[in-house]
């Protein structure tokens, strides 16, 4: 067996072997051969797993506890294998890291690969003899990467308008490009690598900022997800987690600044530190089937029978306008299985922020108790939260989940987590406000002189307790009264109206906003549908000018169809539903034209 390992090494291969699960400081083969990399196992806190072999017979360690894996007897299971840990889980992580390094630089020798892995490993405890490090893929890769980008940590939950972002760059790239939701923001050739990102085209939702560093033929990238809210505020709001348009968005908070995490975090520092959050679990709020109502609910969960340890995650609402609401309330339905251990327990909370998620107030339940949840509730129950102290303000709600290092709910044998559904922000604890189904306008549709569509036909589906509907085509700046905004009110079923689209405005992303009311003029949640106004050929970035900036990033759009998430009609100059090289002709033909 040793001859085989030596032959592999002499032929340039890397041989990785599990160090063994006997918890002893004795040789284990084939891991202990000179040309094998012997891999021990660590737990979540970088301490040696109790079962892992140790001493000088271990070269490097890798996580071997709580590893998600497929089950051999199923083609659907993806479980948290809390009882099937081992160095056999740790070994493949090291082998995969070696393969990753080689995929980046195929000229590296096996000895160089081994040195990169072992020399750049992070400190561990419990292996007693010799310095055994825990695999750190990022550190090893950084040693062979001439350029590396790291996104900035965010200091608040919600952003709007123009956002200044500075990416941390290692190395000397020729340039760094920035994109927002697939559209080019700009390019810089020197530090500081700071970009002003205009988010005003997005009313509310998760925006994606992509940084790309270029050095010759090499590229390095880093991506950042930001919650954007450019709305003036909405009231009332209802979220049942059906469809893709959401009024509550999930955020994973591990990459936010320590200052913000300190403002949100409530568990005592003696339990776990803020750095534990950075290195902890990565689960977040997700859609889950099995609701008290048909369809989906939001569940804060991990996998298998427990949520992840060292978590802090939020489900954040759009901006709520409570300036004229005397008795604002939050009504929602929930059940949960959250560990409750006295002073050190996991918890769910409802927080309120009036400064875009920089500082927070713990909300109160209707009975005056804190809106804090821990323990076990088996079936769906109605929860009522009093928001009257925020009357006169515009706020965001955040349903925040925290956990310590352990990964189990209060009730053993039951799935652990926090499930919420049917959130309604209204008044006087009412949740039977008027409602509508879908709006009969395809999202991301283009109207105006280019597609020769001067009118927009809109309607609502499945109105319930609705007496009148107002359709408003809102042009930027959103939320303010503009001379080009168009409104039509319909008081007759089936609530179908036609709006004239202005053809004397620049290309832009507009919003079709649908307001609806019952017979007593109680409003329902506003529906917002994105609509493109397309009046100027070639102005792909909608800045009013046709120039080089419109060609930048065009190649990245080629091949996208109207069914793709990143498709933008303004790049599709002939509006045929697919972006091809032919569409670039409009940019060249109208080059130099301005609004």
C-alpha positions in Angstrom: 0.0 0.0 0.0 2.8 2.4 0.8 4.4 1.6 -2.6 1.1 2.7 -4.3 1.1 6.0 -2.4 4.7 6.6 -3.3 4.1 5.9 -6.9 1.2 8.3 -7.0 3.3 11.0 -5.4 6.2 10.4 -7.8 3.7 10.8 -10.7 2.7 14.2 -9.4 -0.5 13.3 -7.6 -1.8 14.4 -4.1 -3.0 11.5 -1.9 -5.4 12.5 0.9 -6.5 10.1 3.6 -8.7 10.2 6.7 -6.7 10.2 10.0 -9.1 7.8 11.7 -11.9 8.0 14.2 -10.5 6.2 17.2 -9.6 9.3 19.3 -6.0 8.1 19.8 -2.4 9.3 19.1 -1.3 6.2 17.2 -0.5 5.6 13.5 -3.4 5.0 11.1 -2.9 3.8 7.6 -2.7 4.8 4.8 -2.9 8.3 6.3 0.4 8.0 8.1 2.6 7.3 5.1 5.0 10.1 4.3 3.5 11.1 1.0 -0.1 11.0 2.2 -1.9 14.0 3.7 -3.5 12.8 6.9 -6.7 14.7 7.7 -8.1 15.0 11.2 -11.6 16.4 12.0 -12.7 19.6 13.8 -15.9 20.7 15.4 -17.8 23.9 14.7 -15.4 25.9 17.0 -12.2 24.6 15.4 -11.5 22.3 18.3 -10.6 18.7 17.6 -13.6 16.4 17.3 -13.4 13.9 20.2 -13.4 10.9 17.8 -10.6 12.3 15.6 -7.1 10.8 15.9 -4.4 13.3 16.7 -0.7 13.9 17.5 2.1 14.0 14.9 0.3 11.6 12.7 -2.1 14.4 11.6 -1.0 16.9 8.9 -4.1 19.1 8.6 -7.7 19.2 9.9 -11.0 20.0 8.3 -14.6 20.1 9.6 -16.0 16.7 10.4 -19.1 17.5 12.4 -22.6 18.7 11.2 -21.7 18.1 7.6 -24.7 18.1 5.3 -24.7 15.1 3.0 -26.9 13.0 0.8 -28.1 9.6 2.2 -27.0 6.5 0.4 -30.6 5.0 0.6 -32.4 8.0 -0.9 -32.2 10.3 -3.9 -33.9 13.2 -2.1 -32.4 13.4 1.4 -30.1 16.2 2.2 -29.6 15.8 5.9 -27.6 17.2 8.8 -25.6 14.1 9.7 -25.1 14.9 13.4 -24.6 11.2 14.2 -22.5 10.3 11.2 -19.5 12.6 11.7 -16.0 11.4 11.0 -12.6 12.1 9.5 -14.1 10.6 6.3 -16.1 13.8 6.0 -13.0 16.0 6.6 -10.7 14.2 4.1 -12.8 15.0 0.9 -12.8 18.7 1.8 -9.0 18.8 1.7 -8.9 16.8 -1.6 -11.4 19.2 -3.1 -9.3 22.2 -2.0 -6.3 20.6 -3.8 -8.4 20.2 -6.9 -9.5 23.8 -6.7 -6.0 25.1 -6.4 -4.9 23.0 -9.4 -7.9 24.2 -11.4 -6.6 27.7 -11.0 -3.0 27.0 -11.6 -2.2 23.7 -13.3 1.6 24.3 -13.1 1.7 23.9 -9.3 3.5 20.8 -8.1 2.0 18.3 -5.6 4.5 19.5 -3.0 3.5 23.2 -3.7 -0.2 22.2 -3.3 0.5 20.4 0.0 2.5 23.4 1.3 -0.3 25.8 0.3 -2.9 23.8 2.2 -0.9 23.1 5.3 1.0 26.5 5.6 -2.2 28.6 5.2 -4.4 26.6 7.6 -6.1 28.3 10.6 -5.3 27.5 14.2 -7.1 24.6 16.0 -7.1 23.2 19.5 -7.0 19.7 20.9 -4.5 18.0 18.6 -1.9 18.3 21.3 1.3 17.3 19.5 2.5 19.3 16.5 0.9 22.3 14.9 -2.2 21.1 13.1 -4.2 23.7 11.2 -7.8 23.7 10.0 -8.2 23.9 6.2 -8.6 27.5 5.0 -9.4 27.4 1.3 -9.6 31.2 0.9 -6.2 31.7 2.5 -4.6 29.1 0.3 -6.2 30.4 -2.9 -5.1 33.9 -2.0 -1.5 32.8 -2.1 -1.8 32.0 -5.8 -4.3 34.6 -6.9 -2.7 37.8 -8.3 -5.9 39.8 -7.7 -8.6 39.3 -5.0 -11.7 41.2 -4.2 -13.6 41.4 -0.9 -17.0 43.2 -0.7 -17.5 45.8 2.0 -19.5 44.9 5.2 -22.9 46.7 5.3 -23.6 49.0 8.2 -27.4 49.0 7.9 -30.2 46.7 6.7 -31.8 49.0 4.1 -30.3 51.2 1.4 -31.8 53.7 -1.0 -30.8 56.4 -3.6 -27.1 56.5 -4.5 -25.0 54.2 -2.4 -21.2 54.6 -2.2 -19.4 51.2 -2.0 -15.7 50.5 -1.7 -14.4 47.1 -2.6 -11.2 45.8 -1.0 -8.7 44.8 -3.7 -5.6 42.8 -3.2 -3.1 43.0 -6.1 -2.9 45.5 -8.9 -5.6 44.9 -11.5 -5.8 46.8 -14.7 -9.3 47.9 -13.7 -12.3 47.1 -11.6 -15.8 47.1 -13.1 -19.0 47.4 -11.1 -22.5 46.3 -12.0 -25.9 46.7 -10.3 -28.5 44.1 -11.2 -26.5 43.3 -14.4 -26.3 46.9 -15.5 -22.8 48.6 -15.7 -22.2 51.2 -13.0 -18.7 52.2 -13.9 -15.0 51.2 -14.1 -12.0 52.4 -12.2 -8.3 51.9 -13.0 -6.8 53.1 -9.7 -7.6 53.0 -6.0 -9.7 54.0 -4.1 -12.0 51.3 -5.6 -15.1 53.3 -4.8 -18.3 53.2 -6.8 -21.5 55.3 -6.6 -24.3 52.8 -7.3 -27.6 54.4 -8.3 -30.3 52.1 -6.9 -33.4 54.3 -7.8 -34.5 51.9 -10.6 -35.4 49.4 -7.9 -38.4 50.3 -5.8 -38.1 47.6 -3.1 -36.2 44.3 -3.2 -32.8 42.6 -3.1 -30.3 44.2 -5.4 -27.1 42.6 -6.6 -23.8 44.5 -6.8 -21.0 42.7 -8.7 -17.4 43.8 -8.7 -15.1 42.3 -11.3 -11.3 42.9 -11.2 -9.4 42.4 -14.5 -5.7 41.7 -14.9 -4.8 40.8 -18.5 -6.9 37.6 -19.2 -7.5 36.9 -15.5 -10.7 38.0 -13.7 -11.6 37.9 -10.0 -15.1 38.8 -8.8 -17.0 39.5 -5.6 -20.8 39.8 -5.3 -22.9 41.7 -2.7 -26.6 41.4 -2.0 -28.2 44.6 -0.7 -31.8 45.3 0.4 -33.0 48.3 -1.5 -36.1 50.4 -0.6 -36.7 53.6 -2.6 -40.4 53.6 -1.9 -42.2 56.4 -0.1 -43.8 53.9 2.2 -46.8 51.6 2.0 -49.8 51.0 4.2 -51.4 48.6 4.7 -49.2 45.6 3.8 -50.1 41.9 3.6 -47.6 39.1 2.9 -48.6 35.5 2.4 -45.4 34.5 0.7 -47.1 33.5 -2.6 -45.6 34.5 -5.9 -42.3 36.2 -6.5 -43.1 39.8 -5.5 -42.6 40.0 -1.8 -43.1 42.8 0.8 -40.7 41.0 3.2 -37.2 40.0 2.1 -34.8 37.5 3.9 -31.3 38.7 4.9 -28.3 36.6 6.0 -26.5 39.0 8.5 -23.2 37.3 8.9 -21.4 39.7 6.5 -22.7 42.9 8.0 -20.5 45.2 10.2 -19.9 44.2 13.8 -21.4 47.5 14.8 -24.7 46.6 13.2 -24.7 43.1 14.6 -24.1 44.5 18.0 -27.2 46.7 17.6 -29.3 43.7 16.6 -27.9 41.0 18.7 -29.6 40.2 22.1 -28.1 37.0 23.4 -25.4 37.7 26.0 -21.8 37.9 24.9 -20.9 35.2 27.4 -22.7 32.7 25.2 -21.0 33.5 21.9 -19.2 36.3 20.2 -19.9 38.3 17.1 -17.1 36.6 15.3 -18.9 33.3 15.9 -21.6 34.7 13.7 -19.2 35.2 10.8 -17.9 31.7 11.1 -21.2 30.0 11.9 -24.1 28.7 9.9 -25.3 30.1 6.6 -29.0 29.1 6.7 -31.6 31.8 6.4 -35.3 32.4 6.0 -36.7 30.2 3.2 -40.0 29.3 1.7 -41.4 26.0 3.1 -44.5 24.0 2.2 -47.0 23.1 4.9 -48.9 26.2 5.8 -52.2 26.7 7.7 -53.2 28.2 4.3 -52.6 26.8 0.9 -49.1 27.3 -0.6 -46.0 28.4 1.1 -45.0 29.9 4.4 -41.7 31.4 5.6 -39.6 29.1 7.8 -36.4 30.0 9.6 -34.7 26.7 9.5 -31.6 24.7 9.0 -31.7 21.1 7.8 -32.8 17.7 9.2 -33.9 18.0 12.8 -32.2 21.3 13.8 -31.4 24.8 12.7 -27.8 25.9 12.4 -25.8 27.2 15.3 -24.3 30.7 15.6 -27.0 32.3 13.4 -28.5 35.7 13.2 -30.9 36.3 10.3 -33.7 38.7 9.5 -36.9 38.9 7.5 -37.2 42.6 6.7 -40.3 44.4 5.5 -40.6 47.2 2.9 -40.9 50.7 4.3 -44.2 51.1 6.2 -45.9 54.5 6.2 -47.5 55.0 9.7 -47.5 58.8 9.5 -51.3 59.0 9.5 -52.2 55.7 11.2 -53.4 56.1 14.8 -53.4 52.4 15.8 -51.0 50.5 13.5 -50.7 46.8 14.3 -48.9 43.7 13.0 -51.0 40.5 12.8 -49.3 37.2 11.8 -49.6 33.5 12.3 -46.7 31.4 13.7 -45.5 28.2 15.3 -42.0 27.4 16.4 -39.7 24.9 18.1 -36.9 27.1 19.5 -34.5 26.0 22.2 -35.3 27.7 25.6 -32.6 27.2 28.2 -33.1 30.1 30.7 -30.5 32.8 30.3 -28.9 31.2 27.2 -31.6 30.4 24.8 -32.4 30.8 21.1 -35.1 33.3 20.2 -37.2 35.0 17.6 -38.0 38.7 17.9 -39.9 41.5 16.1 -37.7 44.6 15.9 -38.7 48.0 14.5 -36.3 50.6 12.9 -37.1 54.1 11.8 -33.6 54.8 10.4 -33.3 52.2 7.6 -32.1 49.4 9.9 -29.3 51.1 11.9 -31.0 51.1 15.4 -33.8 49.0 16.6 -36.6 48.8 19.1 -38.1 45.6 20.4 -41.8 45.6 19.6 -44.5 44.9 22.2 -47.2 42.3 21.9 -50.8 43.4 22.3 -50.7 42.2 25.9 -47.7 44.4 26.6 -45.1 41.7 26.7 -42.0 41.8 24.5 -42.4 40.4 21.0 -40.0 37.6 21.8 -40.5 33.9 21.1 -38.8 30.8 22.4 -39.9 27.4 23.4 -42.4 25.1 21.6 -45.7 25.9 19.9 -46.9 22.9 17.9 -49.8 24.4 16.0 -50.5 27.7 14.2 -51.4 30.5 16.4 -52.4 34.2 15.8 -49.9 36.8 17.1 -50.7 40.5 17.5 -48.0 43.1 17.8 -48.7 46.7 18.9 -47.0 49.3 16.6 -48.8 52.3 18.1 -45.6 53.8 19.6 -44.4 54.3 16.0 -47.5 56.3 14.9 -46.3 59.3 12.8 -43.2 57.4 11.6 -42.0 55.5 8.6 -40.4 52.2 9.7 -39.1 48.8 8.7 -40.0 45.6 10.6 -37.4 42.9 11.1 -38.3 39.4 12.3 -34.9 38.4 13.7 -33.8 34.8 14.6 -30.8 34.1 16.8 -29.2 30.8 17.9 -26.2 29.9 20.0 -23.8 27.1 19.3 -26.3 24.2 19.7 -28.6 23.1 17.0 -31.8 21.6 18.5 -35.3 22.9 19.2 -37.0 22.8 22.6 -39.1 19.8 21.7 -36.9 16.8 21.0 -37.9 14.7 18.0 -39.7 17.6 16.3 -38.4 19.7 13.4 -36.8 22.9 14.8 -37.3 26.5 13.6 -39.7 29.4 13.4 -42.5 29.4 10.9 -44.5 32.6 10.1 -47.2 33.3 7.6 -50.0 35.7 6.6 -48.3 38.9 7.9 -50.6 41.9 7.9 -49.7 45.5 8.9 -53.1 47.3 9.3 -54.9 49.0 12.1 -56.9 47.9 15.1 -55.7 44.2 14.7 -57.7 43.8 11.5 -56.5 41.4 8.9 -59.6 41.1 6.7 -58.7 44.1 4.5 -59.6 44.2 0.8 -57.4 42.1 -1.4 -56.7 41.4 -5.1 -54.9 38.6 -6.9 -52.5 39.2 -9.8 -52.3 42.4 -11.9 -52.9 41.6 -15.5 -49.8 43.4 -16.9 -46.7 41.2 -17.7 -43.8 42.3 -15.5 -40.9 44.1 -17.3 -43.1 45.0 -20.3 -41.9 47.8 -22.5 -44.2 50.6 -23.6 -43.6 53.8 -25.6 -42.7 54.9 -29.1 -40.1 52.2 -29.8 -42.3 49.2 -29.3 -45.2 51.3 -30.7 -47.3 50.7 -27.6 -48.7 54.1 -26.5 -51.2 52.7 -24.1 -51.0 50.3 -21.2 -54.0 48.1 -20.4 -54.2 47.0 -16.8 -56.6 45.0 -14.7 -56.9 43.1 -11.5 -57.7 39.5 -10.9 -59.8 38.0 -8.1 -60.8 41.2 -6.3 -62.2 40.6 -2.8 -64.2 43.3 -0.9 -62.9 45.9 -3.5 -65.1 48.9 -4.4 -62.7 50.9 -6.5 -59.2 50.6 -8.0 -56.8 53.4 -9.0 -54.0 52.6 -11.5 -51.0 54.9 -11.5 -48.0 54.9 -13.9 -45.4 56.3 -11.6 -42.3 57.7 -13.4 -39.0 58.5 -11.6 -38.5 59.9 -9.1 -40.7 57.2 -7.6 -43.2 58.2 -4.8 -43.3 61.9 -5.7 -45.9 63.7 -7.8 -44.6 64.2 -11.3 -46.1 65.9 -14.3 -45.6 62.8 -16.4 -47.4 60.4 -13.9 -50.6 59.0 -15.2 -53.6 57.9 -13.1 -56.9 56.3 -13.9 -59.6 55.3 -11.3 -62.1 52.5 -12.0 -65.1 52.0 -9.8 -66.8 49.3 -11.9 -66.1 45.6 -12.1 -64.1 44.0 -13.5 -61.7 46.9 -12.8 -59.9 47.1 -16.2 -58.4 50.5 -17.3 -56.2 52.0 -20.1 -53.4 54.4 -19.3 -51.7 56.7 -21.9 -47.9 56.2 -21.8 -45.9 59.5 -22.2 -43.7 59.4 -25.2 -41.8 62.6 -24.5 -39.7 61.2 -21.6 -36.4 59.4 -21.5 -36.0 55.7 -21.3 -36.6 54.5 -17.8 -37.9 51.8 -15.5 -41.4 53.0 -14.3 -43.8 51.5 -11.9 -47.5 50.6 -12.4 -48.9 51.0 -8.9 -52.4 49.6 -8.1 -54.3 51.1 -5.2 -57.7 49.6 -4.2 -60.2 50.3 -1.5 -63.4 48.8 0.1 -66.7 50.5 0.3 -65.6 52.3 3.5 -62.4 53.5 1.8 -60.2 51.1 3.8 -57.2 50.5 1.5 -55.5 47.2 0.6 -51.8 46.7 0.1 -50.5 48.6 -2.9 -49.3 46.4 -5.8 -46.3 47.5 -7.7 -45.4 46.2 -11.2 -42.2 47.2 -13.0 -42.8 48.6 -16.5 -40.2 50.0 -19.0 -40.9 53.2 -20.8 -38.9 52.9 -24.1 -38.8 56.0 -26.3 -35.1 56.4 -27.4 -33.3 53.7 -29.4 -29.8 52.9 -28.3 -30.1 54.3 -24.8 -29.5 51.0 -23.1 -28.6 52.4 -19.7 -31.5 54.9 -19.7 -29.3 57.9 -18.8 -30.7 60.1 -21.6 -27.5 59.8 -23.7 -26.4 57.3 -26.4 -22.7 56.9 -26.0 -19.9 54.4 -25.2 -21.5 53.7 -21.8 -24.4 52.0 -23.6 -22.1 49.6 -25.3 -20.4 48.7 -22.0 -21.9 45.5 -20.7 -23.9 44.9 -23.9 -21.9 41.7 -24.6 -23.0 40.3 -21.2 -26.7 40.7 -22.3 -26.4 38.8 -25.6 -28.4 35.6 -25.5 -30.8 36.7 -22.8 -34.5 36.3 -23.6 -37.6 38.0 -22.1 -38.0 35.0 -19.8 -34.6 35.5 -18.2 -34.4 37.3 -14.8 -31.7 39.7 -16.0 -33.4 40.6 -19.3 -33.8 44.4 -19.8 -36.0 45.5 -22.8 -33.9 48.6 -23.4 -31.0 46.3 -24.6 -33.5 44.6 -27.0 -33.7 47.4 -29.5 -36.0 45.6 -31.9 -38.1 44.2 -29.0 -38.2 40.7 -30.4 -37.8 39.0 -27.0 -34.1 38.1 -27.4 -30.9 40.2 -27.2 -28.6 39.5 -30.1 -25.7 41.3 -31.9 -28.3 43.0 -34.1 -29.6 45.0 -31.2 -26.2 46.7 -30.8 -26.8 48.4 -34.2 -29.2 50.9 -32.6 -26.5 52.1 -30.2 -24.1 52.8 -33.1 -26.7 54.4 -35.3 -27.9 56.8 -32.6 -24.5 57.5 -31.2 -24.1 61.0 -29.8 -27.9 61.7 -29.4 -29.1 63.1 -26.2 -32.4 63.8 -24.5 
